[in-house]
Amino acid sequence: MRVSEYVRHDAVGLAELMAAGEVSPAEVERAAREAIRRVAPATGAVVETWPADDRPEPGSTPLAGVPFLIKDFGISMAGRRMEMGSRLAAGHVARTDSFLMRRLRRAGLVTLGRTASPELAYSITTEPALYGPVRNPWDPGRGAGGSSGGAGAAVASGAVPLAHATDAAGSLRIPAAHNGLFGLKPTRGRVSLGPALDEGFNGLAVQGGVSRTVRDSAALLDLVRGPEPGDPYFAEQPALPYAQEVTRPPGSLRIGVLPQAWGGRRTAAPVTDALDRTVRLLESLGHRTEEVTVGLGVGWEEFVLANARLSTANLAASVDDLAASLGRPVDSSTLEPSTLAAHRYGQEVSGPQFVAALAVRNRVARTLARFFGTHDLLLTPTLPELPPLLGAYGEGAEALDGLGWIERLNDRSPFTMAFNVAGTPAMSVPLAADAGTGLPIGMQFAAGYGREDLLFRLAGQLERAQPWAGRTPDVWAGAR
């Protein structure tokens, strides 16, 4: 199989070719490795590849034999390095498979390596000191988003059709938007984080993937969803497989539209124009849209402060545990300035402050639940601006404390965090591009708790009405 043929197929399509005997898994794997070799130097997306451990039977699952990459954070694969984008964890090797890794193996995915993450996934751009920046395939001078930026750039450039990603504040949806991909953040409790974790960032973090087509993300979630023993949250299992929901008409949905974000940051003109076009598309498909004002139950400053206290306290605990287990110091030799500042801030969060932050989480969840009692979906831009230039997030970061760093991240991505706090599903759909630069613009749709089925139905309809798979970036594995 030539790379030019490999990149024309999504993950489900490749699996179907192998199941039909039209191409062998070994041929697909060779094409994937060549595709990775072609684009990895230009993007910095893939930090390591390795020999495949799994040889699934073609046709045994909807994704059997499909090349796959896991993120350098949030998952463990026995015998493979998992450095979390940090010098603190450099050389660290996982001893066991996490629950998700076991399910990925059972899904028949062939994991070939790992993608870059910012240090400890604590940024929405992927520019770690350990391995260097991940570059956006659409414009290598710009960032690919974070914290799943390596996954986003790898899929967008054609290295693999589908890759693992995580999302605690938008870390899956942001790279999807920056790289012109589809990315759905599942409901809290949909995918297990065990056995090492009962929950990530007090329920804010979830696991998922980014893909070039909707059906690939649906197939992946079908294969990895479901609770494991000891999980603290439970999301009711869907009536139908998500792969079937993609092909079902969504009916006429009532969709609220939020053009300007919480916190006061103004949406840039190219993004506002894209949102307007999306609204017209939705209305042409029979949906009912209305501009809405959506409260969070708390003020923006209180919202950001609570998230800063939750996330930095969790970070501090993780850093201290990692440093103790590896026998390494926690200082500027092991951590970047922003991470070190967040660690220090987290160490000072008191017990009562932490409990008060959990109460804010509850108020946000209850408030958004009431909104989804009157509307099927909420539409926002995924991000208020186009992908920023590399280095933009880090300017002056050494002068920020932990709260200041979180304030910066929330200011640059004000639309995404609320749905992590509420635990509800949300997806970024690559419906638009900037006319001047050609850079992709993602549109975010959020639904009530457990309603991924509704999101997949709408996503499938949008993909059929306004296909995006034919768009390819400047850095593209199939270009030769």
C-alpha positions in Angstrom: 0.0 0.0 0.0 1.4 3.4 -1.0 1.2 6.3 1.4 -0.9 8.2 -1.1 -3.5 5.5 -0.9 -3.2 5.1 2.9 -4.0 8.7 3.6 -7.2 8.5 1.4 -8.8 6.2 4.0 -10.1 6.9 7.5 -9.6 4.3 10.2 -12.9 2.5 9.5 -12.1 2.4 5.8 -8.6 0.9 6.4 -10.1 -1.8 8.7 -12.7 -2.6 6.0 -9.9 -3.0 3.4 -8.0 -5.4 5.7 -11.2 -7.4 6.6 -11.9 -7.8 2.9 -8.4 -9.0 2.2 -7.7 -6.2 -0.2 -4.6 -5.2 1.8 -2.7 -6.9 4.6 -2.2 -5.4 8.1 1.5 -5.5 7.4 1.1 -3.4 4.3 -1.0 -0.9 6.2 1.5 -0.7 9.0 4.4 -0.1 6.6 2.5 2.7 5.0 1.8 4.2 8.4 5.4 4.1 9.4 6.4 5.8 6.2 3.7 8.5 6.7 5.0 9.1 10.2 8.6 9.3 8.9 7.5 11.9 6.3 5.7 14.3 8.6 7.2 13.9 12.1 10.3 16.1 11.5 8.1 19.0 10.2 5.5 18.8 13.0 7.3 17.4 16.0 4.1 15.5 16.7 5.5 12.0 17.3 8.2 11.7 19.9 8.8 8.0 19.7 7.8 4.9 17.6 8.3 1.3 18.5 7.6 -2.2 17.1 4.0 -3.2 17.2 3.0 -5.6 20.1 -0.4 -6.5 18.8 -1.4 -8.5 15.6 -5.2 -8.5 15.6 -7.3 -10.6 13.2 -8.6 -8.4 10.4 -12.4 -8.0 10.7 -12.4 -8.9 14.4 -13.5 -5.4 15.4 -14.4 -2.3 13.4 -10.9 -0.9 13.9 -8.8 -4.1 13.8 -5.4 -3.5 12.4 -5.6 0.3 12.3 -2.3 2.1 13.1 -2.7 4.2 16.3 -0.7 6.6 18.5 -1.1 7.2 22.2 -0.5 10.5 23.9 2.5 10.9 26.2 0.2 11.5 29.1 -2.8 10.0 30.8 -2.4 6.4 29.6 0.2 3.7 30.4 1.4 0.9 28.1 3.5 -1.8 29.7 7.2 -1.6 28.9 6.9 1.7 27.0 8.1 5.2 28.1 5.6 7.6 29.3 7.4 10.9 30.1 4.5 13.3 30.2 6.4 15.9 28.3 8.5 16.6 31.3 12.2 16.4 32.3 10.9 15.3 35.7 9.7 12.1 34.1 12.3 11.6 31.4 13.0 8.0 30.8 10.1 6.8 32.9 8.8 3.4 31.7 5.3 2.2 32.5 5.1 -1.2 34.2 1.5 -2.1 33.4 -1.3 -1.3 30.9 -4.0 1.1 32.1 -7.6 0.0 31.7 -7.9 2.2 28.6 -4.8 0.6 27.1 -6.2 -2.8 27.6 -9.4 -1.8 25.8 -7.4 -0.2 22.9 -5.6 -3.6 22.5 -9.0 -5.4 22.5 -10.2 -2.9 20.0 -7.6 -4.2 17.6 -5.7 -1.0 17.3 -2.0 -1.3 16.5 -0.1 1.2 18.7 3.0 2.4 16.9 4.3 5.1 19.3 3.4 8.2 21.3 2.6 11.8 20.5 3.9 14.9 22.2 2.3 16.5 25.2 3.1 19.8 27.0 4.7 19.3 30.3 2.3 17.3 32.5 -0.5 18.3 30.0 -0.6 21.6 31.8 -1.0 23.9 28.8 -3.2 24.4 25.8 -0.2 24.7 23.5 2.3 21.8 23.0 5.7 23.4 23.4 7.5 21.3 26.0 11.2 21.9 26.9 11.8 18.1 26.8 11.1 17.6 23.0 10.4 21.0 21.6 7.3 22.5 20.0 4.6 20.8 18.0 4.0 22.7 14.8 0.6 23.1 13.1 0.5 21.3 9.8 -1.6 24.1 8.3 1.1 26.7 9.2 4.3 25.4 10.9 4.8 28.9 12.4 1.7 28.4 14.6 0.9 26.1 17.4 -1.1 22.9 17.2 -3.0 23.4 20.4 -2.8 21.4 23.6 -2.5 19.5 25.5 -3.2 16.8 22.9 -1.3 18.9 20.3 0.9 16.0 19.2 -2.2 13.9 18.5 -3.8 16.7 16.6 -0.8 17.4 14.4 -0.2 13.7 13.7 -3.8 13.0 12.5 -4.1 16.3 10.6 -0.8 15.6 8.7 -1.9 12.1 7.7 0.5 10.1 10.0 -2.4 8.1 11.4 -6.2 8.5 10.9 -7.0 8.4 14.6 -5.1 9.0 17.8 -5.6 9.0 21.6 -6.2 12.3 23.3 -7.2 13.6 26.7 -9.3 16.6 27.8 -9.3 18.3 31.2 -10.0 21.9 30.1 -10.3 21.6 26.3 -7.2 19.5 25.6 -8.9 17.4 23.0 -11.2 20.0 21.4 -8.5 22.7 21.2 -6.1 20.7 19.0 -9.1 19.5 17.0 -10.0 23.1 16.2 -6.5 24.2 15.5 -5.8 21.2 13.2 -9.1 20.9 11.3 -10.2 17.7 13.0 -13.2 16.2 14.7 -12.9 15.7 18.4 -15.5 14.7 21.0 -14.9 15.0 24.7 -17.0 12.3 26.3 -19.3 12.5 29.4 -17.6 12.2 32.8 -17.5 8.5 33.6 -17.8 7.3 30.0 -14.2 6.0 29.7 -12.4 4.6 32.7 -9.2 6.3 34.0 -8.2 3.3 36.2 -6.6 1.5 37.7 -4.1 4.2 38.8 -6.7 6.9 39.0 -10.3 7.0 40.2 -10.8 10.4 38.6 -8.5 13.0 36.9 -8.5 16.5 38.2 -11.6 15.8 40.4 -13.6 14.6 37.4 -12.6 17.3 35.0 -10.4 15.0 32.9 -11.6 12.5 30.4 -10.1 10.2 27.7 -11.0 10.1 24.0 -9.5 10.6 20.5 -9.2 13.0 17.6 -9.9 11.9 14.0 -10.5 13.2 10.5 -14.0 11.6 10.2 -16.9 11.4 12.6 -17.4 7.7 12.2 -13.8 7.0 13.4 -14.4 8.8 16.7 -17.7 7.0 17.1 -16.1 3.6 16.5 -13.3 4.4 18.9 -15.7 5.4 21.7 -17.9 2.4 21.1 -14.8 0.2 21.7 -13.4 1.8 24.8 -16.5 3.1 26.7 -18.0 1.5 29.8 -17.1 1.4 33.5 -14.4 -0.7 35.3 -14.6 -1.9 38.9 -14.1 0.9 41.3 -14.9 3.8 39.0 -16.5 6.7 40.9 -18.7 7.9 38.1 -21.2 6.2 35.9 -22.7 7.3 32.6 -25.7 5.3 31.4 -24.7 3.2 28.4 -26.2 4.3 25.0 -29.2 2.5 23.5 -27.4 2.1 20.2 -23.7 2.0 19.2 -22.4 5.5 18.5 -21.3 4.3 15.0 -25.0 3.8 14.2 -26.0 7.2 15.7 -23.7 8.9 13.1 -26.0 7.7 10.3 -29.3 8.6 12.1 -31.0 11.9 11.4 -31.0 14.2 14.5 -34.4 15.6 13.8 -35.1 19.3 14.4 -33.0 20.4 17.4 -33.3 23.5 19.5 -29.8 24.9 19.6 -28.7 27.9 21.7 -25.9 30.0 20.3 -23.3 31.7 22.5 -21.1 34.0 20.3 -19.1 35.7 23.0 -17.5 33.8 25.8 -17.7 33.9 29.5 -15.1 36.2 31.0 -15.4 39.0 28.4 -12.8 38.0 25.8 -14.2 39.1 22.4 -14.4 36.6 19.6 -12.2 37.5 16.6 -14.0 38.5 13.4 -13.0 35.5 11.4 -14.4 33.2 14.1 -17.6 35.2 14.4 -18.0 35.0 10.6 -17.6 31.2 10.8 -20.1 31.0 13.6 -22.6 32.9 11.5 -22.1 30.6 8.6 -22.6 27.6 10.9 -25.9 29.0 12.2 -27.1 29.4 8.6 -26.1 25.8 7.8 -28.0 24.6 10.9 -31.1 26.5 10.0 -30.9 25.1 6.4 -31.0 21.6 7.9 -34.1 22.4 9.8 -32.7 23.2 13.3 -34.0 26.0 15.4 -31.3 28.4 16.6 -31.4 31.3 19.0 -28.7 33.5 20.6 -28.7 32.9 24.3 -27.1 34.1 27.5 -25.8 31.1 29.5 -24.9 31.6 33.2 -22.4 29.4 35.0 -23.9 29.9 38.5 -20.9 31.8 39.6 -18.9 34.8 38.4 -16.0 34.3 35.9 -13.4 35.2 38.5 -14.8 32.8 41.0 -15.0 30.1 38.3 -11.3 30.6 37.3 -10.1 30.7 40.9 -11.9 27.5 41.7 -10.4 25.8 38.7 -7.0 27.1 39.6 -7.2 25.7 43.1 -8.5 22.3 41.9 -6.0 21.9 39.1 -2.9 23.2 40.8 -3.6 21.1 44.0 -3.9 18.0 41.8 -0.8 19.0 39.9 1.2 19.5 43.1 0.2 16.1 44.4 1.2 14.4 41.1 4.5 16.2 40.9 5.4 15.4 44.5 4.6 11.7 44.0 6.5 11.5 40.7 9.5 13.2 42.1 9.6 11.0 45.1 9.2 7.8 43.1 12.0 8.8 40.7 14.2 10.4 43.2 14.4 13.8 41.5 14.2 17.3 42.7 11.2 19.7 42.0 13.0 22.8 40.7 13.9 24.6 37.5 16.1 21.7 36.4 13.0 19.4 36.2 10.1 21.7 35.6 9.3 24.6 33.3 8.6 28.0 34.9 4.8 27.9 34.4 4.6 24.3 35.8 6.8 25.1 38.7 4.7 28.2 39.5 1.5 26.1 39.4 3.1 23.5 41.6 4.0 26.1 44.2 0.5 27.6 44.1 -1.1 24.2 44.5 1.0 23.4 47.6 -0.6 26.4 49.3 -4.2 25.5 48.5 -5.9 24.8 51.9 -8.4 22.1 52.6 -11.3 24.5 53.0 -10.4 26.3 49.7 -10.3 22.9 47.9 -13.7 22.0 49.3 -15.1 25.4 48.3 -13.8 24.8 44.7 -15.6 21.5 44.6 -18.8 23.4 45.5 -18.2 25.7 42.6 -17.9 22.7 40.3 -21.3 21.5 41.6 -23.0 24.9 41.0 -21.7 25.0 37.4 -22.9 21.5 36.8 -26.4 22.2 38.1 -26.6 25.5 36.2 -25.7 24.0 32.9 -28.0 21.0 33.5 -30.9 23.5 33.7 -29.9 25.0 30.4 -29.9 21.6 28.7 -33.4 21.0 30.2 -34.7 23.6 27.7 -32.3 23.3 24.8 -30.9 20.2 23.0 -27.5 21.7 22.4 -25.3 24.8 22.9 -23.2 26.1 20.0 -20.1 28.2 20.6 -16.8 28.7 18.7 -14.4 26.2 20.1 -11.8 29.0 20.4 -12.2 32.8 20.1 -9.3 33.2 17.8 -7.2 31.5 15.1 -4.3 29.3 16.1 -1.6 31.6 17.7 2.0 31.8 16.7 4.4 29.5 18.5 5.7 31.1 21.7 2.6 33.3 22.2 1.5 31.5 25.3 4.9 31.6 26.9 5.6 35.3 26.7 6.2 36.5 30.2 5.2 33.2 31.7 8.2 33.3 34.1 6.5 36.3 35.9 3.2 34.6 36.5 2.2 32.7 39.6 0.0 29.6 39.3 -3.2 31.5 39.3 -1.9 33.9 36.7 -1.0 30.9 34.4 -4.5 29.5 34.8 -6.0 32.9 34.1 -4.0 33.1 30.9 -5.2 29.6 29.7 -8.8 30.4 30.5 -8.6 33.7 28.7 -7.2 32.1 25.6 -9.7 29.2 25.7 -12.8 30.6 27.5 -15.4 28.4 25.8 -14.2 24.9 26.6 -13.6 24.6 30.4 -17.2 24.9 31.6 -18.1 21.5 30.1 -15.2 19.8 31.8 -16.4 21.3 35.1 -20.0 20.1 34.4 -18.9 16.7 33.1 -21.1 17.0 29.9 -20.0 16.0 26.4 -18.8 18.5 23.9 -17.4 18.2 20.4 -15.3 20.4 18.1 -16.4 20.1 14.4 -14.1 21.5 11.6 -16.9 23.3 9.8 -15.0 26.4 8.6 -11.7 27.9 7.5 -10.4 31.5 7.5 -10.7 33.0 4.1 -7.4 34.9 4.4 -5.1 32.3 5.9 -6.8 29.0 5.2 -6.5 28.1 8.9 -9.2 25.8 10.2 -11.9 27.1 12.6 -13.7 24.7 14.9 -17.3 25.0 16.1 -18.1 23.5 19.5 -21.4 21.8 20.3 -22.2 20.8 23.9 -25.0 18.5 25.1 -26.5 17.4 28.4 -24.9 14.7 30.5 -24.7 11.4 28.7 -26.0 12.7 25.3 -23.1 11.8 23.1 -25.7 10.1 20.9 -27.2 13.5 20.0 -23.9 15.0 19.2 -22.9 12.1 16.9 -26.2 12.4 15.1 -25.7 16.1 14.4 -22.0 15.6 13.6 -22.8 13.0 11.0 -25.5 15.2 9.4 -23.0 18.2 9.3 -20.3 16.1 7.8 -22.6 14.9 5.0 -23.9 18.4 4.4 -20.5 20.1 4.4 -17.7 17.6 4.1 -14.3 18.5 5.3 -12.2 15.3 4.8 -10.9 16.6 1.4 -9.1 19.5 3.0 -5.4 18.8 3.5 -2.8 21.0 5.2 0.6 22.1 3.9 2.4 19.4 5.8 0.7 16.2 4.4 2.0 12.7 4.3 0.4 12.0 1.0 1.9 15.0 -0.8 4.7 13.1 -2.4 
